[in-house]
Amino acid sequence: MSTMITGSVAYDTILTHNGRFADKLEKGDLRHVNLTFLAPEMHRDFGGCAANIAYALHQLGGDPFVWSALGRDGGDYLEHFRALGIPTDGMPCLADCFTSQAFIVTDVGGCQLASFHPGAMDASDRLSWPEDRSVDYALLGPGGVRPMKLHARLFRERGVPYLFDPGQAGPLFTPEELRDFADGADACAFSDFEAEYLEKVAGLTPEALSLAGKTVYHTHGEKGSTVWLAGGERVEVEAVPAKAVDPVGAGDAYRGGLLFARERNLSPVVGARIGTVLGSLKVAVRGAQNWRTTPDDVRGVYASQWGEAPF
């Protein structure tokens, strides 16, 4: 069973400032900001929601197919995925743009200053549907406006069921567009913050989506997640204890578990539990794609939390 994953493929550049932003911000006129924060520590990671989810699914032995564009600087990303054994035929490098990039500066107090350049992500609507590949399921991940609208339409036209994952792209769309994305999906996944936004702006609640026949995965960070089964039944999935080092990418790892369960015809609750295990493994390591696991390791953690793993 092949799973198409759309959304961002990005580089994450993280810089660390050894002081506090507030020390300089308090002294200046914020209407005319011209500040430099020395950042002696820097690292660059592979990231992007679509790629992070594919990375997690692949570690379980799943079959991810990322359908998203890279830029002219995307060669080492392709090498990275090829070395892992993840297919890259749906990830062309576009010559007229850069790969999506996040630049994040953190200070000693945990505050962040971030900029995101969408780059090739916004040009993913140029890609032709992969006629030579059978797609059984899809994840409509956070991306550019045109690509997300096109991908949702193509999934519907081709009869491909999909999971709607708005992520931080929610504010890019009108309430009607958000409702249309959800209406066409067979499942939705979102965090507490995203759930609050969807309810406030589009009137979409987990319970209402469930009663409309959708499976809903509502994550609560370190407090676990709630699975709303189609028809209104609600199941709480407790978190797996973990020493958190870096939360970036934990939600994507969770979604990898959901897609794995779908590929293996496992229940949504089992999928949420698998995703919870993956999220706990991810947060213990810095970087969205620097953590490692095996199906046996995941089965072991799963068994210690919920009993014998059904996969």
C-alpha positions as CSV (number, residue, x, y, z in Angstrom):
1,M,0.0,0.0,0.0
2,S,1.6,3.3,-1.1
3,T,1.0,6.5,0.8
4,M,1.4,9.9,-0.9
5,I,2.5,12.7,1.5
6,T,2.2,16.3,0.4
7,G,3.4,19.5,2.1
8,S,6.8,21.0,2.9
9,V,10.3,19.5,2.4
10,A,12.6,22.0,4.1
11,Y,16.0,22.8,5.6
12,D,16.0,23.9,9.2
13,T,18.8,26.2,10.2
14,I,19.0,26.7,14.0
15,L,21.2,29.3,15.6
16,T,21.8,29.8,19.3
17,H,22.3,33.2,20.9
18,N,24.0,33.0,24.3
19,G,22.2,36.0,25.7
20,R,18.6,37.1,26.0
21,F,16.7,38.9,23.2
22,A,14.9,41.0,25.8
23,D,18.1,42.7,26.9
24,K,18.4,44.4,23.5
25,L,14.8,44.7,22.7
26,E,14.0,46.6,25.9
27,K,16.7,49.2,25.0
28,G,15.6,49.9,21.5
29,D,12.7,51.5,19.6
30,L,10.8,48.6,18.1
31,R,9.5,50.8,15.3
32,H,13.0,51.0,13.9
33,V,14.7,47.6,14.6
34,N,18.3,47.1,13.6
35,L,19.7,44.5,15.9
36,T,22.3,41.8,15.5
37,F,22.3,38.7,17.8
38,L,25.6,36.9,17.8
39,A,25.0,33.2,17.4
40,P,28.2,31.2,17.9
41,E,26.4,27.8,17.6
42,M,24.6,26.8,14.4
43,H,23.3,23.5,13.0
44,R,21.3,22.6,9.9
45,D,18.8,19.8,9.8
46,F,16.6,18.1,7.3
47,G,13.0,19.0,8.0
48,G,9.6,20.0,6.5
49,C,6.4,18.3,7.5
50,A,6.0,16.0,4.5
51,A,9.6,14.8,4.7
52,N,9.5,14.3,8.5
53,I,6.3,12.2,8.2
54,A,7.8,10.1,5.4
55,Y,11.0,9.6,7.5
56,A,8.9,8.3,10.4
57,L,6.8,6.0,8.3
58,H,9.8,4.6,6.5
59,Q,11.4,3.6,9.8
60,L,8.4,1.3,10.5
61,G,8.8,-0.4,7.1
62,G,6.0,1.7,5.5
63,D,5.8,2.9,1.9
64,P,6.0,6.7,1.8
65,F,5.9,8.7,-1.4
66,V,6.6,12.4,-1.0
67,W,5.0,14.5,-3.7
68,S,6.6,18.0,-3.2
69,A,9.2,20.1,-4.9
70,L,12.8,21.0,-3.8
71,G,14.7,23.9,-5.1
72,R,18.0,24.2,-6.9
73,D,19.8,23.6,-3.6
74,G,18.0,20.4,-2.9
75,G,20.6,17.9,-4.1
76,D,21.9,16.9,-0.7
77,Y,18.3,16.3,0.5
78,L,17.8,13.8,-2.4
79,E,21.1,12.1,-1.4
80,H,19.9,12.0,2.2
81,F,16.6,10.3,1.3
82,R,18.2,7.9,-1.2
83,A,20.7,6.8,1.4
84,L,17.8,6.0,3.7
85,G,16.0,4.1,0.9
86,I,13.1,6.6,0.6
87,P,11.8,7.1,-2.9
88,T,12.6,10.5,-4.4
89,D,10.9,10.3,-7.8
90,G,8.2,12.7,-6.6
91,M,10.7,15.3,-5.4
92,P,12.1,17.2,-8.4
93,C,14.5,20.1,-7.9
94,L,13.1,23.3,-9.5
95,A,15.9,25.5,-11.0
96,D,14.2,28.9,-10.4
97,C,13.7,28.7,-6.6
98,F,15.3,27.6,-3.4
99,T,14.2,24.7,-1.2
100,S,11.9,25.8,1.6
101,Q,13.9,27.0,4.6
102,A,13.3,27.8,8.2
103,F,15.8,30.1,10.0
104,I,15.4,30.0,13.8
105,V,17.4,31.9,16.4
106,T,16.9,30.8,20.0
107,D,18.2,32.5,23.2
108,V,19.2,31.1,26.6
109,G,15.6,31.7,27.9
110,G,14.1,29.5,25.2
111,C,12.7,32.4,23.2
112,Q,12.7,32.2,19.4
113,L,12.9,34.5,16.4
114,A,12.1,32.7,13.2
115,S,11.7,33.3,9.5
116,F,10.3,30.8,6.9
117,H,11.0,31.0,3.2
118,P,8.4,28.8,1.4
119,G,10.4,28.6,-1.8
120,A,9.7,25.4,-3.8
121,M,6.9,24.4,-1.5
122,D,4.7,27.2,-3.1
123,A,5.6,25.8,-6.6
124,S,4.6,22.2,-5.9
125,D,1.4,22.8,-8.0
126,R,3.7,22.6,-11.1
127,L,4.2,18.9,-10.5
128,S,2.3,16.4,-12.7
129,W,0.3,13.6,-11.1
130,P,2.6,10.5,-10.9
131,E,0.6,8.3,-13.3
132,D,3.1,5.5,-13.0
133,R,2.5,5.1,-9.2
134,S,-0.5,3.5,-7.5
135,V,-1.6,5.7,-4.6
136,D,-3.8,4.1,-2.0
137,Y,-4.0,6.8,0.6
138,A,-2.7,10.4,1.0
139,L,-1.9,13.0,3.6
140,L,-2.8,16.5,2.7
141,G,-0.1,18.3,4.7
142,P,0.6,22.0,5.3
143,G,2.0,23.7,2.3
144,G,1.3,26.6,-0.2
145,V,-2.2,27.8,-1.0
146,R,-2.2,26.7,-4.6
147,P,-0.6,23.3,-4.1
148,M,-2.9,22.4,-1.2
149,K,-6.1,23.3,-3.1
150,L,-4.9,21.5,-6.2
151,H,-3.9,18.4,-4.2
152,A,-7.2,18.2,-2.4
153,R,-9.0,18.4,-5.7
154,L,-6.9,15.7,-7.3
155,F,-7.4,13.4,-4.4
156,R,-11.1,13.7,-4.8
157,E,-11.1,13.4,-8.5
158,R,-9.0,10.2,-8.4
159,G,-10.8,8.7,-5.5
160,V,-7.8,8.8,-3.1
161,P,-8.9,9.0,0.6
162,Y,-6.8,11.4,2.5
163,L,-6.0,12.7,6.0
164,F,-6.2,16.5,6.3
165,D,-3.3,17.9,8.4
166,P,-3.6,21.7,8.4
167,G,-0.6,22.4,10.6
168,Q,0.5,26.0,10.6
169,A,-1.0,26.6,7.2
170,G,-4.5,27.2,8.5
171,P,-4.4,31.0,8.5
172,L,-3.6,30.9,4.7
173,F,-7.1,29.8,3.9
174,T,-10.6,31.1,4.1
175,P,-13.1,29.4,6.5
176,E,-14.9,28.0,3.4
177,E,-11.6,26.5,2.1
178,L,-10.8,24.9,5.5
179,R,-14.3,23.4,5.7
180,D,-13.9,22.1,2.1
181,F,-10.5,20.4,3.0
182,A,-12.1,18.7,6.0
183,D,-15.2,17.7,4.1
184,G,-13.3,15.9,1.5
185,A,-11.1,14.0,4.0
186,D,-11.8,10.7,5.8
187,A,-9.6,11.8,8.7
188,C,-8.1,14.9,10.3
189,A,-5.2,15.5,12.6
190,F,-4.3,18.7,14.5
191,S,-2.8,20.0,17.7
192,D,-4.5,21.9,20.5
193,F,-3.5,25.2,19.0
194,E,-4.7,24.2,15.5
195,A,-7.9,22.8,16.9
196,E,-8.7,26.1,18.6
197,Y,-8.0,28.0,15.4
198,L,-10.2,25.7,13.3
199,E,-13.1,26.0,15.7
200,K,-12.8,29.8,16.0
201,V,-12.4,30.5,12.3
202,A,-14.2,27.7,10.5
203,G,-16.5,26.2,13.2
204,L,-14.8,22.8,12.9
205,T,-14.7,20.9,16.2
206,P,-13.3,17.3,16.7
207,E,-16.8,16.1,17.8
208,A,-18.6,17.6,14.9
209,L,-16.1,16.2,12.4
210,S,-16.4,12.8,14.1
211,L,-20.2,12.9,13.9
212,A,-19.8,13.7,10.2
213,G,-18.0,10.4,9.7
214,K,-14.3,11.5,10.0
215,T,-11.7,10.0,12.2
216,V,-10.0,12.8,14.2
217,Y,-6.6,12.8,15.9
218,H,-6.3,15.6,18.4
219,T,-2.9,15.9,19.9
220,H,-2.1,17.5,23.3
221,G,1.7,17.5,23.4
222,E,3.2,15.8,26.4
223,K,-0.4,15.0,27.6
224,G,-1.0,12.5,24.8
225,S,-3.8,12.6,22.3
226,T,-7.5,12.0,21.8
227,V,-8.9,9.9,19.0
228,W,-12.4,10.6,17.8
229,L,-13.7,7.6,15.9
230,A,-16.2,8.2,13.1
231,G,-19.6,8.4,14.8
232,G,-18.6,10.3,17.9
233,E,-16.8,7.8,20.1
234,R,-13.9,9.3,22.0
235,V,-10.7,7.4,23.1
236,E,-7.9,8.9,25.2
237,V,-4.4,7.8,24.4
238,E,-1.9,8.6,27.1
239,A,1.6,9.9,26.4
240,V,4.7,7.7,26.6
241,P,7.2,9.0,29.2
242,A,10.2,10.6,27.5
243,K,13.0,13.0,28.3
244,A,12.3,15.9,26.0
245,V,15.3,17.4,24.3
246,D,13.7,18.8,21.2
247,P,10.0,18.8,20.4
248,V,10.5,19.8,16.7
249,G,9.1,17.1,14.5
250,A,7.3,15.1,17.2
251,G,3.9,15.8,15.6
252,D,5.2,14.6,12.3
253,A,6.5,11.4,13.8
254,Y,3.1,10.9,15.3
255,R,1.5,11.2,11.9
256,G,3.9,8.6,10.6
257,G,2.4,6.2,13.0
258,L,-1.1,7.0,11.8
259,L,-0.2,6.3,8.2
260,F,1.6,3.1,9.1
261,A,-1.6,1.8,10.8
262,R,-3.6,2.8,7.8
263,E,-1.2,0.8,5.5
264,R,-1.5,-2.2,7.8
265,N,-5.3,-2.0,8.2
266,L,-4.9,-1.4,12.0
267,S,-7.4,0.6,14.0
268,P,-7.1,4.3,14.5
269,V,-6.5,3.9,18.2
270,V,-3.6,1.5,17.5
271,G,-2.3,4.1,15.0
272,A,-2.4,6.8,17.6
273,R,-0.5,4.6,20.0
274,I,2.2,3.8,17.5
275,G,2.4,7.5,16.7
276,T,2.7,8.3,20.4
277,V,5.7,5.9,20.6
278,L,7.4,7.5,17.6
279,G,6.8,11.0,19.1
280,S,8.4,10.0,22.4
281,L,11.4,8.6,20.6
282,K,11.7,11.8,18.5
283,V,11.6,14.3,21.3
284,A,14.6,12.6,23.0
285,V,16.9,13.6,20.1
286,R,17.7,17.0,18.6
287,G,16.5,17.5,15.0
288,A,13.4,16.3,13.1
289,Q,15.2,13.5,11.3
290,N,18.1,12.5,13.6
291,W,16.3,9.9,15.6
292,R,16.4,6.2,14.8
293,T,14.2,3.2,15.7
294,T,13.1,-0.2,14.4
295,P,9.8,-2.0,14.3
296,D,10.9,-4.3,17.1
297,D,11.9,-1.3,19.3
298,V,8.5,0.3,18.7
299,R,6.7,-3.0,19.5
300,G,8.7,-3.2,22.7
301,V,7.7,0.3,23.9
302,Y,4.1,-0.3,22.7
303,A,3.9,-3.6,24.7
304,S,5.2,-1.9,27.9
305,Q,2.4,0.7,27.6
306,W,-0.6,-1.1,26.2
307,G,0.1,-4.8,26.0
308,E,1.2,-6.9,23.0
309,A,1.5,-5.0,19.8
310,P,-0.8,-6.1,17.0
311,F,1.7,-5.4,14.2
